Amino acid sequence: MKTRSSARGEPRRLGNAALLALMLCSVVALSLIRGRFAPIGDAIKSEDDAAAAAVAVSKAAAVNVDTGDGADEAAAEAAAEEKDKEEVQPKPAADGSRGGAAKPVCYETSRRSDTCEAAGDVRVLGSSQTVYVDSLDREWKTKPYCRKHDNFALAHVKEWSLKPLPSGAAPQCTVNSSATAFVLSTGGFTGNPFHDYTDVLIPAFITAHPLRGEVQFLVSSYKSWWMNRYIQIFQQMSRHEVVDIDADDEVRCYRNVVVGPTFHRELGVDASKSPSPGYSTADFRKMLRDAFGLERATATPSGDRWDIRRRPRLLIISRRPSRGRAFMNERAMADMAASLGFDVRIGEPDSSTDTSKFARLVNSCDVMVGVHGAGLTNMVFLPAGAVVVQVVPYGRLEWLARNTFAEPSAGMEVHYLEYVVQLDETTLSEQYPSDHPVLRDPMAIHKQGWNALKTTYLDKQNVRPHLGRLKNTFLQALKMLPHGRDD
């Protein structure tokens, strides 16, 4: 019986098997067709996005801070936020209405930032991080720093409270001002140039620029050495003294207060989000030129490349090998660039660098080249029409380069070129066997989390670009520069 029963079912089984085989073949064929005709760029982008997502997820679990070069942490967060293109609450209307609802005192201005605004009888007690306002009917709390979801950064930022002004025992004013009070923090990741501009200086400009100098900066978590580095910028944005508010014993009284700056994007201002008339990154860069006395708004014509008075200037951003991402053939790179007609300079910015002096050096240059890192933040000083060349370390880090410096370059009106380090140009090939995942499968290291990626590809890697290939990049940069004569 079993034999006959099996025999009667055999054709049906064979038919099912044939159908399954046909479906499998169809799937394989479609996959091959897609792989043959799908755009290569899309495939690469998918891998980059996957890398960004993997690192972003791991960063949420373990935040690692390198105050010497924190641009990378910012990029990981930017990937998680999809470059801050998500929907955020719109700024309340000036008439106090927002979709029929009362204007909130504190509201989200981006995934990075919350801002609180209040008007009336405003009294600031810096020693207790408290703002009293007579128009409030409840208490609000915020940390005035543009990394609202980064617990590590916010651990170094003091919380501020906005409270209703007590009717019976209100603190008495000792200093009165007609300016708008603006509370912000220089805690968090400050001390790293990328974070200085992305987290503090540009967001401060976004809020202060419409006030046309009638703003007083009340700086929490004040660092005198940091403020000395950027005091010219604050003086350019305000006609009033900067106050170390945590150490202040006065009761400062105003008619308007803003607590917390507004973030738009990495190293930039989004004109579409600016109050009308809109202002942009170009306006921020003009403010920097005024603050530091920078002469060049645009790249000067290169003219005759052999005329020393008119040769285009190229700056190499140098790093010590012990920090990682250093050029191991820096001198040879400089000689090669000089042979192309460049007036070559080498600079190594660090915590002791005179910001104003280095800003003038960068502004005098037509091309700036550096390995991915916070030093490239100095591109904010380049004249419009100049060229920045980002050397991307080995390890599938293109997504990191894109978020931090490639995309901001457009708003700065600076041309952008990218040189991606190959396997035979990295010192990692001297540290690991050829079949090691670090060399063979960088994505496997990405999946281990941000700390593994950073330690391997950013901290322990130096680079030695091929002079021939780099020469082509420098020649491309030359062609991008404006010329003093008709071609």
Disulfide bonds with the S-S distance in Angstrom:
Cys106-Cys116 1.99
Cys173-Cys253 1.86
